[in-house]
Amino acid sequence: MSRDPIVAQALSLLACQVREADALASPEAARDFVRLRLADRAHEVFACLFLDVQNRVIDYQELFRGTLTQTSVYPREVLIEALACQASAVIMVHNHPSGCANPSRADELLTHTLKQALALVDVRVLDHLIVTRTTVLSFAERGLL
């Protein structure tokens, strides 16, 4: 069996797990899900897990695609998608193809800007995850939220 069908099957299984009622009670399940989605990308991708009031996944959307080292993220578009999903919370995710999971100053500023914008419409930012091939860094665990 080639790698592509295996990855597709793994993504399907993880998508089912993430949509279960208490899937996000385990941060590792969310990490595994986003790692499979973004770890091998050769360009930066910014995505969101939109959550309901019980932190169940409503939707996963890859909203912006960038270059090897950066992507442009527009807070207005994130806000529009959160409202369209009727999300009460969001986990933001992006990858670092360079392999370095450390957040840049731009990553921190973006997180702060999105957190403020989403708070205006009562959407909580639960975390911002940075994905590399080998690790997933959590802003929440680092005290950066």
N, CA, C and O atoms as CSV, one atom per row, in Angstrom:
chain,resi,resn,atom,element,x,y,z
A,1,MET,N,N,0.847,-1.180,0.000
A,1,MET,CA,C,0.000,0.000,0.000
A,1,MET,C,C,0.893,1.243,0.000
A,1,MET,O,O,1.831,1.319,0.793
A,2,SER,N,N,0.622,2.209,-0.865
A,2,SER,CA,C,1.447,3.411,-0.937
A,2,SER,C,C,1.105,4.366,0.199
A,2,SER,O,O,0.099,4.200,0.889
A,3,ARG,N,N,1.957,5.365,0.380
A,3,ARG,CA,C,1.805,6.300,1.486
A,3,ARG,C,C,0.513,7.111,1.390
A,3,ARG,O,O,-0.131,7.341,2.414
A,4,ASP,N,N,0.119,7.542,0.217
A,4,ASP,CA,C,-1.054,8.397,0.077
A,4,ASP,C,C,-2.339,7.755,0.595
A,4,ASP,O,O,-3.065,8.414,1.340
A,5,PRO,N,N,-2.660,6.511,0.246
A,5,PRO,CA,C,-3.866,5.894,0.808
A,5,PRO,C,C,-3.770,5.709,2.326
A,5,PRO,O,O,-4.772,5.815,3.033
A,6,ILE,N,N,-2.575,5.435,2.813
A,6,ILE,CA,C,-2.394,5.275,4.259
A,6,ILE,C,C,-2.663,6.597,4.965
A,6,ILE,O,O,-3.374,6.634,5.969
A,7,VAL,N,N,-2.097,7.681,4.444
A,7,VAL,CA,C,-2.318,8.999,5.036
A,7,VAL,C,C,-3.791,9.373,4.956
A,7,VAL,O,O,-4.344,9.903,5.920
A,8,ALA,N,N,-4.429,9.109,3.835
A,8,ALA,CA,C,-5.855,9.418,3.680
A,8,ALA,C,C,-6.695,8.661,4.702
A,8,ALA,O,O,-7.624,9.217,5.288
A,9,GLN,N,N,-6.364,7.396,4.909
A,9,GLN,CA,C,-7.104,6.599,5.886
A,9,GLN,C,C,-6.860,7.117,7.303
A,9,GLN,O,O,-7.793,7.201,8.101
A,10,ALA,N,N,-5.617,7.464,7.617
A,10,ALA,CA,C,-5.298,8.004,8.941
A,10,ALA,C,C,-6.032,9.318,9.173
A,10,ALA,O,O,-6.568,9.543,10.258
A,11,LEU,N,N,-6.063,10.187,8.168
A,11,LEU,CA,C,-6.784,11.450,8.292
A,11,LEU,C,C,-8.269,11.223,8.518
A,11,LEU,O,O,-8.894,11.926,9.312
A,12,SER,N,N,-8.830,10.256,7.832
A,12,SER,CA,C,-10.241,9.936,8.000
A,12,SER,C,C,-10.534,9.470,9.424
A,12,SER,O,O,-11.512,9.897,10.037
A,13,LEU,N,N,-9.683,8.595,9.942
A,13,LEU,CA,C,-9.856,8.111,11.318
A,13,LEU,C,C,-9.710,9.239,12.327
A,13,LEU,O,O,-10.504,9.345,13.262
A,14,LEU,N,N,-8.698,10.084,12.142
A,14,LEU,CA,C,-8.499,11.196,13.070
A,14,LEU,C,C,-9.635,12.202,12.986
A,14,LEU,O,O,-10.031,12.769,14.004
A,15,ALA,N,N,-10.162,12.430,11.798
A,15,ALA,CA,C,-11.288,13.354,11.653
A,15,ALA,C,C,-12.483,12.859,12.455
A,15,ALA,O,O,-13.181,13.654,13.085
A,16,CYS,N,N,-12.722,11.554,12.433
A,16,CYS,CA,C,-13.812,10.971,13.230
A,16,CYS,C,C,-13.547,11.156,14.715
A,16,CYS,O,O,-14.453,11.518,15.465
A,17,GLN,N,N,-12.316,10.912,15.147
A,17,GLN,CA,C,-11.967,11.068,16.560
A,17,GLN,C,C,-12.134,12.513,17.000
A,17,GLN,O,O,-12.670,12.776,18.076
A,18,VAL,N,N,-11.679,13.454,16.177
A,18,VAL,CA,C,-11.739,14.863,16.540
A,18,VAL,C,C,-13.174,15.345,16.628
A,18,VAL,O,O,-13.462,16.264,17.395
A,19,ARG,N,N,-14.083,14.751,15.865
A,19,ARG,CA,C,-15.477,15.171,15.890
A,19,ARG,C,C,-16.272,14.537,17.033
A,19,ARG,O,O,-17.412,14.936,17.272
A,20,GLU,N,N,-15.712,13.578,17.733
A,20,GLU,CA,C,-16.419,12.961,18.849
A,20,GLU,C,C,-16.566,13.967,19.988
A,20,GLU,O,O,-15.805,14.929,20.087
A,21,ALA,N,N,-17.548,13.729,20.835
A,21,ALA,CA,C,-17.921,14.682,21.876
A,21,ALA,C,C,-16.763,15.147,22.738
A,21,ALA,O,O,-16.655,16.342,23.013
A,22,ASP,N,N,-15.902,14.257,23.170
A,22,ASP,CA,C,-14.836,14.683,24.071
A,22,ASP,C,C,-13.459,14.604,23.411
A,22,ASP,O,O,-12.446,14.470,24.097
A,23,ALA,N,N,-13.423,14.687,22.078
A,23,ALA,CA,C,-12.150,14.551,21.362
A,23,ALA,C,C,-11.147,15.611,21.773
A,23,ALA,O,O,-9.953,15.325,21.855
A,24,LEU,N,N,-11.602,16.824,22.032
A,24,LEU,CA,C,-10.665,17.878,22.381
A,24,LEU,C,C,-10.371,17.937,23.870
A,24,LEU,O,O,-9.653,18.826,24.328
A,25,ALA,N,N,-10.919,17.000,24.628
A,25,ALA,CA,C,-10.495,16.863,26.018
A,25,ALA,C,C,-9.055,16.376,26.035
A,25,ALA,O,O,-8.353,16.513,27.037
A,26,SER,N,N,-8.626,15.808,24.922
A,26,SER,CA,C,-7.254,15.353,24.763
A,26,SER,C,C,-6.536,16.266,23.779
A,26,SER,O,O,-6.792,16.197,22.577
A,27,PRO,N,N,-5.643,17.119,24.268
A,27,PRO,CA,C,-4.886,17.975,23.349
A,27,PRO,C,C,-4.086,17.161,22.329
A,27,PRO,O,O,-3.826,17.633,21.222
A,28,GLU,N,N,-3.703,15.955,22.698
A,28,GLU,CA,C,-2.912,15.119,21.792
A,28,GLU,C,C,-3.710,14.721,20.549
A,28,GLU,O,O,-3.137,14.600,19.466
A,29,ALA,N,N,-5.018,14.517,20.687
A,29,ALA,CA,C,-5.848,14.172,19.522
A,29,ALA,C,C,-5.877,15.324,18.520
A,29,ALA,O,O,-5.765,15.102,17.314
A,30,ALA,N,N,-6.025,16.541,19.010
A,30,ALA,CA,C,-6.007,17.710,18.121
A,30,ALA,C,C,-4.632,17.874,17.488
A,30,ALA,O,O,-4.523,18.190,16.303
A,31,ARG,N,N,-3.589,17.661,18.271
A,31,ARG,CA,C,-2.222,17.763,17.736
A,31,ARG,C,C,-1.976,16.743,16.637
A,31,ARG,O,O,-1.416,17.073,15.592
A,32,ASP,N,N,-2.392,15.509,16.871
A,32,ASP,CA,C,-2.203,14.467,15.858
A,32,ASP,C,C,-2.947,14.827,14.573
A,32,ASP,O,O,-2.427,14.650,13.472
A,33,PHE,N,N,-4.158,15.330,14.729
A,33,PHE,CA,C,-4.976,15.700,13.579
A,33,PHE,C,C,-4.290,16.779,12.744
A,33,PHE,O,O,-4.165,16.634,11.528
A,34,VAL,N,N,-3.844,17.865,13.391
A,34,VAL,CA,C,-3.232,18.958,12.626
A,34,VAL,C,C,-1.844,18.586,12.111
A,34,VAL,O,O,-1.425,19.063,11.056
A,35,ARG,N,N,-1.139,17.746,12.844
A,35,ARG,CA,C,0.184,17.315,12.368
A,35,ARG,C,C,0.039,16.537,11.062
A,35,ARG,O,O,0.802,16.754,10.122
A,36,LEU,N,N,-0.931,15.637,11.001
A,36,LEU,CA,C,-1.147,14.888,9.762
A,36,LEU,C,C,-1.580,15.802,8.614
A,36,LEU,O,O,-1.232,15.556,7.459
A,37,ARG,N,N,-2.322,16.834,8.922
A,37,ARG,CA,C,-2.793,17.748,7.882
A,37,ARG,C,C,-1.692,18.656,7.345
A,37,ARG,O,O,-1.653,18.942,6.149
A,38,LEU,N,N,-0.790,19.116,8.228
A,38,LEU,CA,C,0.109,20.204,7.835
A,38,LEU,C,C,1.603,19.910,7.882
A,38,LEU,O,O,2.380,20.663,7.295
A,39,ALA,N,N,2.029,18.866,8.544
A,39,ALA,CA,C,3.459,18.658,8.790
A,39,ALA,C,C,4.299,18.541,7.531
A,39,ALA,O,O,5.439,19.004,7.516
A,40,ASP,N,N,3.781,17.949,6.492
A,40,ASP,CA,C,4.579,17.710,5.287
A,40,ASP,C,C,4.397,18.771,4.202
A,40,ASP,O,O,4.892,18.601,3.088
A,41,ARG,N,N,3.705,19.845,4.506
A,41,ARG,CA,C,3.504,20.885,3.499
A,41,ARG,C,C,4.812,21.636,3.245
A,41,ARG,O,O,5.575,21.900,4.175
A,42,ALA,N,N,5.061,21.973,1.995
A,42,ALA,CA,C,6.281,22.690,1.612
A,42,ALA,C,C,6.091,24.207,1.691
A,42,ALA,O,O,7.038,24.964,1.475
A,43,HIS,N,N,4.880,24.646,1.997
A,43,HIS,CA,C,4.565,26.064,2.105
A,43,HIS,C,C,3.744,26.268,3.378
A,43,HIS,O,O,3.147,25.327,3.901
A,44,GLU,N,N,3.724,27.497,3.862
A,44,GLU,CA,C,2.941,27.777,5.066
A,44,GLU,C,C,1.448,27.760,4.758
A,44,GLU,O,O,0.993,28.232,3.717
A,45,VAL,N,N,0.706,27.196,5.708
A,45,VAL,CA,C,-0.753,27.148,5.639
A,45,VAL,C,C,-1.288,27.605,6.994
A,45,VAL,O,O,-0.795,27.176,8.037
A,46,PHE,N,N,-2.290,28.469,6.977
A,46,PHE,CA,C,-2.967,28.892,8.201
A,46,PHE,C,C,-4.360,28.285,8.173
A,46,PHE,O,O,-5.095,28.438,7.197
A,47,ALA,N,N,-4.719,27.593,9.252
A,47,ALA,CA,C,-6.011,26.909,9.328
A,47,ALA,C,C,-6.653,27.162,10.689
A,47,ALA,O,O,-6.009,27.647,11.620
A,48,CYS,N,N,-7.920,26.826,10.778
A,48,CYS,CA,C,-8.638,26.941,12.047
A,48,CYS,C,C,-9.498,25.709,12.282
A,48,CYS,O,O,-10.107,25.164,11.362
A,49,LEU,N,N,-9.529,25.290,13.537
A,49,LEU,CA,C,-10.513,24.326,14.017
A,49,LEU,C,C,-11.596,25.166,14.681
A,49,LEU,O,O,-11.346,25.814,15.697
A,50,PHE,N,N,-12.795,25.157,14.110
A,50,PHE,CA,C,-13.910,25.907,14.675
A,50,PHE,C,C,-14.691,24.978,15.590
A,50,PHE,O,O,-15.027,23.856,15.210
A,51,LEU,N,N,-14.981,25.455,16.811
A,51,LEU,CA,C,-15.559,24.614,17.856
A,51,LEU,C,C,-16.899,25.152,18.335
A,51,LEU,O,O,-17.162,26.354,18.288
A,52,ASP,N,N,-17.747,24.220,18.803
A,52,ASP,CA,C,-19.031,24.619,19.381
A,52,ASP,C,C,-18.849,24.925,20.870
A,52,ASP,O,O,-17.724,24.952,21.370
A,53,VAL,N,N,-19.951,25.154,21.569
A,53,VAL,CA,C,-19.876,25.537,22.982
A,53,VAL,C,C,-19.313,24.436,23.875
A,53,VAL,O,O,-18.857,24.711,24.985
A,54,GLN,N,N,-19.343,23.196,23.401
A,54,GLN,CA,C,-18.781,22.077,24.164
A,54,GLN,C,C,-17.405,21.670,23.643
A,54,GLN,O,O,-16.917,20.578,23.935
A,55,ASN,N,N,-16.792,22.559,22.874
A,55,ASN,CA,C,-15.459,22.342,22.293
A,55,ASN,C,C,-15.388,21.145,21.348
A,55,ASN,O,O,-14.335,20.526,21.191
A,56,ARG,N,N,-16.511,20.833,20.728
A,56,ARG,CA,C,-16.514,19.816,19.672
A,56,ARG,C,C,-16.230,20.510,18.346
A,56,ARG,O,O,-16.630,21.655,18.138
A,57,VAL,N,N,-15.551,19.821,17.469
A,57,VAL,CA,C,-15.182,20.414,16.188
A,57,VAL,C,C,-16.409,20.549,15.290
A,57,VAL,O,O,-17.114,19.577,15.018
A,58,ILE,N,N,-16.643,21.768,14.843
A,58,ILE,CA,C,-17.672,22.036,13.844
A,58,ILE,C,C,-17.058,21.857,12.460
A,58,ILE,O,O,-17.640,21.224,11.578
A,59,ASP,N,N,-15.865,22.432,12.293
A,59,ASP,CA,C,-15.224,22.391,10.982
A,59,ASP,C,C,-13.730,22.651,11.124
A,59,ASP,O,O,-13.280,23.310,12.061
A,60,TYR,N,N,-12.978,22.119,10.173
A,60,TYR,CA,C,-11.554,22.423,10.014
A,60,TYR,C,C,-11.419,23.072,8.652
A,60,TYR,O,O,-11.835,22.506,7.641
A,61,GLN,N,N,-10.834,24.270,8.625
A,61,GLN,CA,C,-10.690,24.972,7.350
A,61,GLN,C,C,-9.276,25.499,7.184
A,61,GLN,O,O,-8.732,26.149,8.077
A,62,GLU,N,N,-8.691,25.212,6.037
A,62,GLU,CA,C,-7.415,25.814,5.662
A,62,GLU,C,C,-7.757,27.116,4.956
A,62,GLU,O,O,-8.247,27.113,3.827
A,63,LEU,N,N,-7.494,28.225,5.628
A,63,LEU,CA,C,-7.975,29.522,5.162
A,63,LEU,C,C,-6.990,30.278,4.279
A,63,LEU,O,O,-7.401,30.999,3.370
A,64,PHE,N,N,-5.690,30.119,4.541
A,64,PHE,CA,C,-4.687,30.887,3.803
A,64,PHE,C,C,-3.491,30.013,3.469
A,64,PHE,O,O,-3.081,29.162,4.259
A,65,ARG,N,N,-2.937,30.238,2.278
A,65,ARG,CA,C,-1.753,29.511,1.820
A,65,ARG,C,C,-0.687,30.542,1.492
A,65,ARG,O,O,-0.965,31.554,0.849
A,66,GLY,N,N,0.539,30.277,1.939
A,66,GLY,CA,C,1.605,31.238,1.712
A,66,GLY,C,C,2.802,30.647,1.004
A,66,GLY,O,O,2.674,29.756,0.164
A,67,THR,N,N,3.964,31.158,1.355
A,67,THR,CA,C,5.224,30.731,0.762
A,67,THR,C,C,5.956,29.823,1.745
A,67,THR,O,O,5.375,29.351,2.723
A,68,LEU,N,N,7.213,29.589,1.477
A,68,LEU,CA,C,8.031,28.752,2.349
A,68,LEU,C,C,8.162,29.334,3.752
A,68,LEU,O,O,8.250,28.587,4.727
A,69,THR,N,N,8.175,30.657,3.861
A,69,THR,CA,C,8.470,31.280,5.151
A,69,THR,C,C,7.369,32.155,5.722
A,69,THR,O,O,7.489,32.614,6.858
A,70,GLN,N,N,6.308,32.400,4.982
A,70,GLN,CA,C,5.260,33.265,5.522
A,70,GLN,C,C,3.946,33.077,4.776
A,70,GLN,O,O,3.900,32.553,3.663
A,71,THR,N,N,2.885,33.524,5.430
A,71,THR,CA,C,1.576,33.568,4.779
A,71,THR,C,C,0.844,34.803,5.274
A,71,THR,O,O,1.024,35.219,6.419
A,72,SER,N,N,0.036,35.379,4.434
A,72,SER,CA,C,-0.769,36.532,4.822
A,72,SER,C,C,-2.088,36.022,5.382
A,72,SER,O,O,-2.781,35.223,4.753
A,73,VAL,N,N,-2.419,36.498,6.572
A,73,VAL,CA,C,-3.662,36.108,7.241
A,73,VAL,C,C,-4.487,37.373,7.442
A,73,VAL,O,O,-3.993,38.377,7.954
A,74,TYR,N,N,-5.732,37.308,7.037
A,74,TYR,CA,C,-6.619,38.457,7.131
A,74,TYR,C,C,-7.655,38.209,8.228
A,74,TYR,O,O,-8.536,37.364,8.070
A,75,PRO,N,N,-7.550,38.951,9.352
A,75,PRO,CA,C,-8.470,38.738,10.475
A,75,PRO,C,C,-9.940,38.799,10.077
A,75,PRO,O,O,-10.756,38.043,10.605
A,76,ARG,N,N,-10.279,39.681,9.161
A,76,ARG,CA,C,-11.674,39.797,8.707
A,76,ARG,C,C,-12.189,38.460,8.179
A,76,ARG,O,O,-13.319,38.071,8.475
A,77,GLU,N,N,-11.369,37.754,7.400
A,77,GLU,CA,C,-11.783,36.476,6.815
A,77,GLU,C,C,-11.932,35.391,7.880
A,77,GLU,O,O,-12.839,34.563,7.808
A,78,VAL,N,N,-11.040,35.402,8.865
A,78,VAL,CA,C,-11.147,34.437,9.972
A,78,VAL,C,C,-12.446,34.687,10.728
A,78,VAL,O,O,-13.168,33.750,11.069
A,79,LEU,N,N,-12.735,35.952,10.985
A,79,LEU,CA,C,-13.956,36.339,11.688
A,79,LEU,C,C,-15.201,35.922,10.900
A,79,LEU,O,O,-16.151,35.398,11.481
A,80,ILE,N,N,-15.203,36.146,9.606
A,80,ILE,CA,C,-16.340,35.762,8.757
A,80,ILE,C,C,-16.587,34.256,8.835
A,80,ILE,O,O,-17.730,33.819,8.968
A,81,GLU,N,N,-15.522,33.468,8.753
A,81,GLU,CA,C,-15.672,32.006,8.803
A,81,GLU,C,C,-16.151,31.540,10.176
A,81,GLU,O,O,-16.977,30.633,10.267
A,82,ALA,N,N,-15.642,32.150,11.238
A,82,ALA,CA,C,-16.080,31.781,12.591
A,82,ALA,C,C,-17.573,32.049,12.763
A,82,ALA,O,O,-18.293,31.232,13.338
A,83,LEU,N,N,-18.029,33.184,12.268
A,83,LEU,CA,C,-19.451,33.511,12.359
A,83,LEU,C,C,-20.289,32.597,11.475
A,83,LEU,O,O,-21.377,32.180,11.874
A,84,ALA,N,N,-19.800,32.282,10.287
A,84,ALA,CA,C,-20.536,31.395,9.379
A,84,ALA,C,C,-20.714,30.008,9.983
A,84,ALA,O,O,-21.736,29.359,9.761
A,85,CYS,N,N,-19.718,29.551,10.749
A,85,CYS,CA,C,-19.788,28.232,11.404
A,85,CYS,C,C,-20.568,28.279,12.711
A,85,CYS,O,O,-20.856,27.241,13.306
A,86,GLN,N,N,-20.907,29.481,13.155
A,86,GLN,CA,C,-21.498,29.695,14.474
A,86,GLN,C,C,-20.597,29.124,15.562
A,86,GLN,O,O,-21.067,28.506,16.517
A,87,ALA,N,N,-19.303,29.341,15.400
A,87,ALA,CA,C,-18.322,28.835,16.364
A,87,ALA,C,C,-18.351,29.666,17.639
A,87,ALA,O,O,-18.572,30.876,17.603
A,88,SER,N,N,-18.125,28.998,18.762
A,88,SER,CA,C,-17.977,29.722,20.018
A,88,SER,C,C,-16.515,29.756,20.451
A,88,SER,O,O,-16.145,30.487,21.370
A,89,ALA,N,N,-15.689,28.956,19.777
A,89,ALA,CA,C,-14.255,28.948,20.075
A,89,ALA,C,C,-13.491,28.518,18.828
A,89,ALA,O,O,-14.056,27.945,17.896
A,90,VAL,N,N,-12.206,28.806,18.836
A,90,VAL,CA,C,-11.359,28.465,17.696
A,90,VAL,C,C,-9.973,28.053,18.195
A,90,VAL,O,O,-9.459,28.586,19.179
A,91,ILE,N,N,-9.395,27.100,17.492
A,91,ILE,CA,C,-7.979,26.774,17.661
A,91,ILE,C,C,-7.328,27.114,16.331
A,91,ILE,O,O,-7.649,26.524,15.299
A,92,MET,N,N,-6.409,28.074,16.367
A,92,MET,CA,C,-5.703,28.478,15.158
A,92,MET,C,C,-4.486,27.583,14.987
A,92,MET,O,O,-3.877,27.146,15.964
A,93,VAL,N,N,-4.142,27.318,13.741
A,93,VAL,CA,C,-3.043,26.405,13.436
A,93,VAL,C,C,-2.287,26.925,12.223
A,93,VAL,O,O,-2.896,27.373,11.252
A,94,HIS,N,N,-0.972,26.868,12.279
A,94,HIS,CA,C,-0.210,27.057,11.048
A,94,HIS,C,C,1.070,26.251,11.137
A,94,HIS,O,O,1.512,25.870,12.222
A,95,ASN,N,N,1.650,26.002,9.994
A,95,ASN,CA,C,2.860,25.188,9.958
A,95,ASN,C,C,4.089,26.049,9.703
A,95,ASN,O,O,3.999,27.154,9.170
A,96,HIS,N,N,5.242,25.510,10.100
A,96,HIS,CA,C,6.544,26.097,9.793
A,96,HIS,C,C,7.333,25.066,8.995
A,96,HIS,O,O,7.954,24.181,9.583
A,97,PRO,N,N,7.320,25.163,7.671
A,97,PRO,CA,C,8.061,24.196,6.852
A,97,PRO,C,C,9.552,24.158,7.164
A,97,PRO,O,O,10.220,23.167,6.869
A,98,SER,N,N,10.081,25.226,7.757
A,98,SER,CA,C,11.506,25.284,8.096
A,98,SER,C,C,11.894,24.247,9.139
A,98,SER,O,O,13.065,23.885,9.254
A,99,GLY,N,N,10.910,23.767,9.900
A,99,GLY,CA,C,11.180,22.789,10.942
A,99,GLY,C,C,11.373,23.395,12.320
A,99,GLY,O,O,11.459,22.664,13.307
A,100,CYS,N,N,11.441,24.707,12.406
A,100,CYS,CA,C,11.602,25.393,13.697
A,100,CYS,C,C,10.222,25.793,14.213
A,100,CYS,O,O,9.525,26.592,13.588
A,101,ALA,N,N,9.834,25.234,15.354
A,101,ALA,CA,C,8.487,25.483,15.887
A,101,ALA,C,C,8.384,26.775,16.685
A,101,ALA,O,O,7.280,27.189,17.040
A,102,ASN,N,N,9.499,27.415,16.973
A,102,ASN,CA,C,9.446,28.632,17.778
A,102,ASN,C,C,8.631,29.712,17.074
A,102,ASN,O,O,8.821,29.962,15.884
A,103,PRO,N,N,7.714,30.358,17.817
A,103,PRO,CA,C,6.893,31.400,17.204
A,103,PRO,C,C,7.721,32.650,16.924
A,103,PRO,O,O,8.587,33.031,17.711
A,104,SER,N,N,7.437,33.274,15.795
A,104,SER,CA,C,8.080,34.544,15.464
A,104,SER,C,C,7.310,35.667,16.155
A,104,SER,O,O,6.221,35.453,16.689
A,105,ARG,N,N,7.880,36.841,16.136
A,105,ARG,CA,C,7.179,38.006,16.682
A,105,ARG,C,C,5.889,38.237,15.881
A,105,ARG,O,O,4.862,38.617,16.444
A,106,ALA,N,N,5.954,38.004,14.568
A,106,ALA,CA,C,4.758,38.153,13.721
A,106,ALA,C,C,3.678,37.150,14.122
A,106,ALA,O,O,2.493,37.483,14.102
A,107,ASP,N,N,4.070,35.925,14.485
A,107,ASP,CA,C,3.106,34.912,14.946
A,107,ASP,C,C,2.417,35.380,16.223
A,107,ASP,O,O,1.204,35.233,16.373
A,108,GLU,N,N,3.197,35.940,17.135
A,108,GLU,CA,C,2.638,36.420,18.401
A,108,GLU,C,C,1.693,37.595,18.171
A,108,GLU,O,O,0.625,37.666,18.779
A,109,LEU,N,N,2.085,38.512,17.295
A,109,LEU,CA,C,1.240,39.671,16.987
A,109,LEU,C,C,-0.061,39.239,16.318
A,109,LEU,O,O,-1.132,39.745,16.654
A,110,LEU,N,N,0.028,38.309,15.376
A,110,LEU,CA,C,-1.170,37.792,14.708
A,110,LEU,C,C,-2.123,37.152,15.717
A,110,LEU,O,O,-3.331,37.386,15.671
A,111,THR,N,N,-1.582,36.355,16.616
A,111,THR,CA,C,-2.403,35.694,17.637
A,111,THR,C,C,-3.138,36.725,18.479
A,111,THR,O,O,-4.335,36.593,18.732
A,112,HIS,N,N,-2.420,37.746,18.908
A,112,HIS,CA,C,-3.015,38.807,19.727
A,112,HIS,C,C,-4.118,39.539,18.948
A,112,HIS,O,O,-5.195,39.797,19.485
A,113,THR,N,N,-3.844,39.868,17.691
A,113,THR,CA,C,-4.814,40.580,16.851
A,113,THR,C,C,-6.078,39.751,16.640
A,113,THR,O,O,-7.190,40.260,16.774
A,114,LEU,N,N,-5.902,38.469,16.308
A,114,LEU,CA,C,-7.061,37.597,16.083
A,114,LEU,C,C,-7.840,37.370,17.371
A,114,LEU,O,O,-9.070,37.326,17.354
A,115,LYS,N,N,-7.141,37.228,18.475
A,115,LYS,CA,C,-7.820,37.029,19.762
A,115,LYS,C,C,-8.708,38.235,20.078
A,115,LYS,O,O,-9.849,38.073,20.512
A,116,GLN,N,N,-8.185,39.437,19.860
A,116,GLN,CA,C,-8.970,40.649,20.107
A,116,GLN,C,C,-10.168,40.742,19.160
A,116,GLN,O,O,-11.279,41.045,19.595
A,117,ALA,N,N,-9.950,40.487,17.884
A,117,ALA,CA,C,-11.032,40.585,16.898
A,117,ALA,C,C,-12.138,39.579,17.192
A,117,ALA,O,O,-13.320,39.922,17.151
A,118,LEU,N,N,-11.759,38.346,17.486
A,118,LEU,CA,C,-12.753,37.304,17.753
A,118,LEU,C,C,-13.491,37.545,19.070
A,118,LEU,O,O,-14.665,37.195,19.196
A,119,ALA,N,N,-12.815,38.136,20.044
A,119,ALA,CA,C,-13.457,38.430,21.331
A,119,ALA,C,C,-14.616,39.408,21.161
A,119,ALA,O,O,-15.576,39.369,21.931
A,120,LEU,N,N,-14.537,40.278,20.170
A,120,LEU,CA,C,-15.607,41.249,19.929
A,120,LEU,C,C,-16.930,40.583,19.585
A,120,LEU,O,O,-17.995,41.166,19.788
A,121,VAL,N,N,-16.864,39.353,19.060
A,121,VAL,CA,C,-18.088,38.616,18.723
A,121,VAL,C,C,-18.214,37.351,19.580
A,121,VAL,O,O,-18.864,36.385,19.182
A,122,ASP,N,N,-17.591,37.370,20.747
A,122,ASP,CA,C,-17.691,36.291,21.738
A,122,ASP,C,C,-17.199,34.939,21.239
A,122,ASP,O,O,-17.770,33.904,21.583
A,123,VAL,N,N,-16.151,34.941,20.435
A,123,VAL,CA,C,-15.498,33.698,20.016
A,123,VAL,C,C,-14.157,33.631,20.740
A,123,VAL,O,O,-13.298,34.496,20.568
A,124,ARG,N,N,-13.994,32.588,21.552
A,124,ARG,CA,C,-12.767,32.427,22.338
A,124,ARG,C,C,-11.665,31.767,21.510
A,124,ARG,O,O,-11.931,30.851,20.731
A,125,VAL,N,N,-10.444,32.230,21.680
A,125,VAL,CA,C,-9.284,31.570,21.080
A,125,VAL,C,C,-8.709,30.647,22.145
A,125,VAL,O,O,-8.179,31.112,23.155
A,126,LEU,N,N,-8.814,29.340,21.921
A,126,LEU,CA,C,-8.325,28.367,22.899
A,126,LEU,C,C,-6.835,28.097,22.757
A,126,LEU,O,O,-6.156,27.811,23.743
A,127,ASP,N,N,-6.326,28.187,21.531
A,127,ASP,CA,C,-4.903,27.919,21.322
A,127,ASP,C,C,-4.505,28.354,19.921
A,127,ASP,O,O,-5.345,28.586,19.053
A,128,HIS,N,N,-3.216,28.455,19.735
A,128,HIS,CA,C,-2.615,28.640,18.414
A,128,HIS,C,C,-1.488,27.625,18.357
A,128,HIS,O,O,-0.546,27.695,19.147
A,129,LEU,N,N,-1.576,26.692,17.439
A,129,LEU,CA,C,-0.599,25.619,17.320
A,129,LEU,C,C,0.307,25.874,16.127
A,129,LEU,O,O,-0.153,26.267,15.055
A,130,ILE,N,N,1.607,25.645,16.327
A,130,ILE,CA,C,2.572,25.700,15.228
A,130,ILE,C,C,3.054,24.282,14.979
A,130,ILE,O,O,3.549,23.611,15.884
A,131,VAL,N,N,2.902,23.837,13.741
A,131,VAL,CA,C,3.187,22.454,13.361
A,131,VAL,C,C,4.479,22.385,12.546
A,131,VAL,O,O,4.679,23.160,11.610
A,132,THR,N,N,5.352,21.444,12.916
A,132,THR,CA,C,6.502,21.099,12.080
A,132,THR,C,C,6.420,19.596,11.825
A,132,THR,O,O,5.479,18.936,12.267
A,133,ARG,N,N,7.388,19.070,11.124
A,133,ARG,CA,C,7.375,17.623,10.859
A,133,ARG,C,C,7.507,16.800,12.131
A,133,ARG,O,O,7.027,15.668,12.187
A,134,THR,N,N,8.148,17.350,13.147
A,134,THR,CA,C,8.447,16.557,14.339
A,134,THR,C,C,7.728,16.995,15.599
A,134,THR,O,O,7.722,16.257,16.584
A,135,THR,N,N,7.126,18.167,15.599
A,135,THR,CA,C,6.532,18.658,16.842
A,135,THR,C,C,5.351,19.586,16.571
A,135,THR,O,O,5.154,20.070,15.456
A,136,VAL,N,N,4.577,19.816,17.622
A,136,VAL,CA,C,3.506,20.809,17.588
A,136,VAL,C,C,3.666,21.674,18.831
A,136,VAL,O,O,3.616,21.172,19.954
A,137,LEU,N,N,3.857,22.970,18.626
A,137,LEU,CA,C,4.014,23.913,19.730
A,137,LEU,C,C,2.670,24.552,20.041
A,137,LEU,O,O,1.937,24.941,19.131
A,138,SER,N,N,2.343,24.662,21.331
A,138,SER,CA,C,1.086,25.245,21.784
A,138,SER,C,C,1.337,26.604,22.431
A,138,SER,O,O,2.094,26.709,23.396
A,139,PHE,N,N,0.698,27.639,21.895
A,139,PHE,CA,C,0.789,28.959,22.510
A,139,PHE,C,C,0.210,28.925,23.922
A,139,PHE,O,O,0.759,29.546,24.832
A,140,ALA,N,N,-0.895,28.204,24.111
A,140,ALA,CA,C,-1.534,28.135,25.426
A,140,ALA,C,C,-0.585,27.529,26.456
A,140,ALA,O,O,-0.458,28.050,27.564
A,141,GLU,N,N,0.078,26.437,26.097
A,141,GLU,CA,C,1.002,25.792,27.033
A,141,GLU,C,C,2.215,26.656,27.328
A,141,GLU,O,O,2.805,26.550,28.404
A,142,ARG,N,N,2.592,27.505,26.392
A,142,ARG,CA,C,3.740,28.400,26.578
A,142,ARG,C,C,3.354,29.710,27.265
A,142,ARG,O,O,4.215,30.550,27.526
A,143,GLY,N,N,2.067,29.886,27.558
A,143,GLY,CA,C,1.618,31.117,28.200
A,143,GLY,C,C,1.602,32.314,27.266
A,143,GLY,O,O,1.707,33.454,27.719
A,144,LEU,N,N,1.471,32.071,25.968
A,144,LEU,CA,C,1.503,33.146,24.979
A,144,LEU,C,C,0.118,33.629,24.572
A,144,LEU,O,O,-0.010,34.483,23.695
A,145,LEU,N,N,-0.924,33.086,25.206
A,145,LEU,CA,C,-2.279,33.567,24.920
A,145,LEU,C,C,-2.669,34.571,25.977
A,145,LEU,O,O,-3.775,35.110,25.938
